[in-house]
Amino acid sequence: MDIQKTELAGVLIITPPRFGDHRGFFSESWNSARAKAAGIDTDFVQDNHSLSRDVGTVRGLHFQSPPHAQAKLVRCGRGSLFDVAVDARKGSPTYGRWVGVELSFENGRQLLIPAGFLHGFVTREPDTEIVYKCSDYYAPECDGAVRFDDPTIGIDWGVAPEAAILSEKDAKAQLFADFDSPFVFEGS
Ligand SMILES: Cc1cn([C@H]2C[C@H](O)[C@@H](COP(=O)(O)OP(=O)(O)O[C@H]3O[C@H](C)C(=O)[C@H](O)[C@H]3O)O2)c(=O)[nH]c1=O
């Protein structure tokens, strides 16, 4: 399993090996023992799967506040997408900074996003499917969103904001400047 660090501590690009043959390939998309041996000690309890029909669909920037904050392990099951994590931990030296990674069925990459980060993505192909593991259960009362095109975060999505396909919730999400983050940096 290849693990690459990003500019945000704790946000990792994980690429499991694929075993190809004349039929196609096999890959262990998650193995907790191998992850623990690599220093990734996150227990996941819920798997999510969403389909976005059109190119330029944006979902995010989302979070669940404590006590149901979620770490996520994200991958692309079909098509391709640009996946983004934003550090939302008060006191973090990288507070408000973002990283983005192209995830696709072809590249098999996964993005590990710790709790305390906002998450969002934009699709690059039609009928793109995202599948991701979460370290806590869905808690709608803790669900929140920040504008994907927030000017202080400044994510380069590769799509004009006015052309983005959004949910009603995301279209009226709060600005980062107005966001009173529930997350606190704990020194790692
Ligand atoms: C997240 C979630 C949603 N739902 C229900 C609630 C709604 O009736 C429906 C669609 O929910 P929503 O519009 O919040 O889905 P997304 O816009 O894809 O949100 C997700 O996308 C971003 C990128 C994320 O990282 C989060 O997992 C999540 O916020 O699924 C559930 O039943 N369980 C769940 O865990």
The ligand as a Gaussian input file, in Angstrom:
#p B3LYP/6-31G(d) Opt

LIG

0 1
 C      -24.383000      12.171000       4.356000
 C      -25.631000      11.335000       4.524000
 C      -26.826000      11.687000       3.937000
 N      -27.933000      10.901000       4.118000
 C      -29.158000      11.292000       3.430000
 C      -29.653000      12.687000       3.772000
 C      -30.307000      13.169000       2.509000
 O      -31.665000      12.764000       2.480000
 C      -29.565000      12.438000       1.384000
 C      -28.552000      13.300000       0.670000
 O      -27.719000      13.886000       1.660000
 P      -26.726000      15.060000       1.260000
 O      -27.394000      15.992000       0.279000
 O      -26.154000      15.644000       2.538000
 O      -25.579000      14.253000       0.485000
 P      -24.203000      14.864000      -0.027000
 O      -24.400000      16.249000      -0.569000
 O      -23.592000      13.841000      -0.904000
 O      -23.345000      15.015000       1.300000
 C      -22.179000      14.250000       1.536000
 O      -21.184000      14.752000       0.692000
 C      -19.981000      15.201000       1.273000
 C      -18.923000      15.309000       0.209000
 C      -19.530000      14.437000       2.454000
 O      -18.349000      14.259000       2.726000
 C      -20.553000      13.971000       3.406000
 O      -20.484000      12.564000       3.603000
 C      -21.931000      14.320000       3.024000
 O      -22.158000      15.634000       3.504000
 O      -28.895000      11.326000       2.024000
 C      -27.910000       9.750000       4.888000
 O      -28.941000       9.060000       5.057000
 N      -26.736000       9.397000       5.496000
 C      -25.594000      10.135000       5.350000
 O      -24.528000       9.763000       5.915000

